[in-house]
Amino acid sequence: MADEKFFHREDHHIWTYCVHLGPYEGDRKYDLGVYDDGRGSISLAAVYGENDSEYRSGEMVFRGEPTGFMQVPVYQEAYRRYLKHLGGSDAVEEIETRRAP
């Protein structure tokens, strides 16, 4: 299954405006991605079913700062993959460092 690009529909509506980052297995099978608003906020896009309403989302970075969702593994993995997609670091520790007082 590691060769699969999508667990679910490749034409799911969310992929018209989100970056697809590949399949991911955590608490369930997701097609993982993100939405970057270009102004410092990045949101999770995690499709878990065939219907257009079957996806999970939430801001992982808001105005350049990590949110509490970054404690959740699927958000961490999406962020790691997105950084790698952008050609940067693939370490979630970068976000945790920024959260520290």
C-alpha positions as CSV (number, residue, x, y, z in Angstrom):
1,M,0.0,0.0,0.0
2,A,3.0,2.3,0.3
3,D,2.9,2.8,-3.5
4,E,-0.6,4.3,-3.4
5,K,-0.9,8.0,-4.0
6,F,-4.4,8.2,-2.6
7,F,-6.5,6.1,-0.2
8,H,-9.6,7.8,-1.3
9,R,-10.9,9.7,-4.4
10,E,-8.2,11.6,-6.3
11,D,-10.9,14.0,-7.5
12,H,-12.2,14.9,-4.0
13,H,-13.1,18.6,-4.1
14,I,-10.6,19.5,-1.4
15,W,-7.7,18.9,-3.8
16,T,-8.9,21.8,-6.0
17,Y,-7.5,24.3,-3.5
18,C,-5.2,22.3,-1.1
19,V,-1.8,20.7,-1.6
20,H,-1.9,16.9,-1.5
21,L,0.9,15.4,0.5
22,G,0.2,11.6,0.1
23,P,-1.5,8.9,2.1
24,Y,-1.1,8.7,5.9
25,E,-2.2,6.0,8.4
26,G,-2.9,7.2,11.9
27,D,-6.1,6.7,13.8
28,R,-7.6,6.1,10.3
29,K,-6.5,6.2,6.6
30,Y,-6.1,9.8,5.4
31,D,-5.2,11.5,2.2
32,L,-3.1,14.2,3.8
33,G,-2.6,17.8,2.7
34,V,-2.7,21.4,3.7
35,Y,-4.2,24.7,2.7
36,D,-1.8,27.7,2.9
37,D,-3.5,31.1,2.8
38,G,-0.3,32.8,1.9
39,R,-0.6,35.2,4.9
40,G,1.0,33.0,7.6
41,S,-1.8,30.6,8.3
42,I,-1.7,26.9,7.3
43,S,-4.6,24.4,7.8
44,L,-4.8,20.7,7.7
45,A,-6.7,18.9,4.9
46,A,-7.1,15.2,5.7
47,V,-9.6,13.3,3.6
48,Y,-10.9,10.1,5.2
49,G,-13.7,9.0,2.9
50,E,-15.2,9.0,-0.5
51,N,-17.8,11.7,0.1
52,D,-16.9,15.4,-0.3
53,S,-17.9,16.0,3.4
54,E,-15.5,13.4,4.7
55,Y,-12.5,15.4,5.6
56,R,-10.8,16.8,8.7
57,S,-9.4,20.3,8.9
58,G,-8.2,22.9,11.3
59,E,-5.5,25.5,11.6
60,M,-2.1,24.2,12.5
61,V,-0.4,27.6,12.1
62,F,-2.2,30.9,12.6
63,R,-0.5,34.1,11.6
64,G,2.9,32.4,11.8
65,E,2.4,30.8,15.2
66,P,1.6,27.2,15.9
67,T,-1.8,26.3,17.3
68,G,-2.8,23.7,19.9
69,F,-3.6,21.3,17.1
70,M,0.1,20.8,16.6
71,Q,-0.1,18.4,19.6
72,V,-2.0,16.0,17.3
73,P,0.0,13.5,15.3
74,V,-1.9,13.9,12.0
75,Y,-1.2,17.7,12.2
76,Q,2.4,17.2,13.0
77,E,2.8,14.8,10.0
78,A,1.1,17.2,7.6
79,Y,3.3,20.1,8.8
80,R,6.4,17.9,8.5
81,R,5.5,16.9,4.9
82,Y,4.6,20.4,3.9
83,L,7.9,21.8,5.1
84,K,9.6,19.0,3.1
85,H,7.4,19.8,0.1
86,L,8.6,23.4,0.3
87,G,12.2,22.2,0.4
88,G,12.8,23.0,4.0
89,S,13.3,21.1,7.3
90,D,11.1,18.1,8.0
91,A,11.3,18.4,11.8
92,V,8.3,19.2,13.9
93,E,10.6,20.2,16.7
94,E,10.9,23.6,14.9
95,I,7.3,24.3,15.7
96,E,7.6,23.1,19.3
97,T,10.6,25.4,19.8
98,R,8.6,28.3,18.6
99,R,5.8,27.4,21.1
100,A,8.2,27.5,24.1
101,P,8.0,30.7,26.3
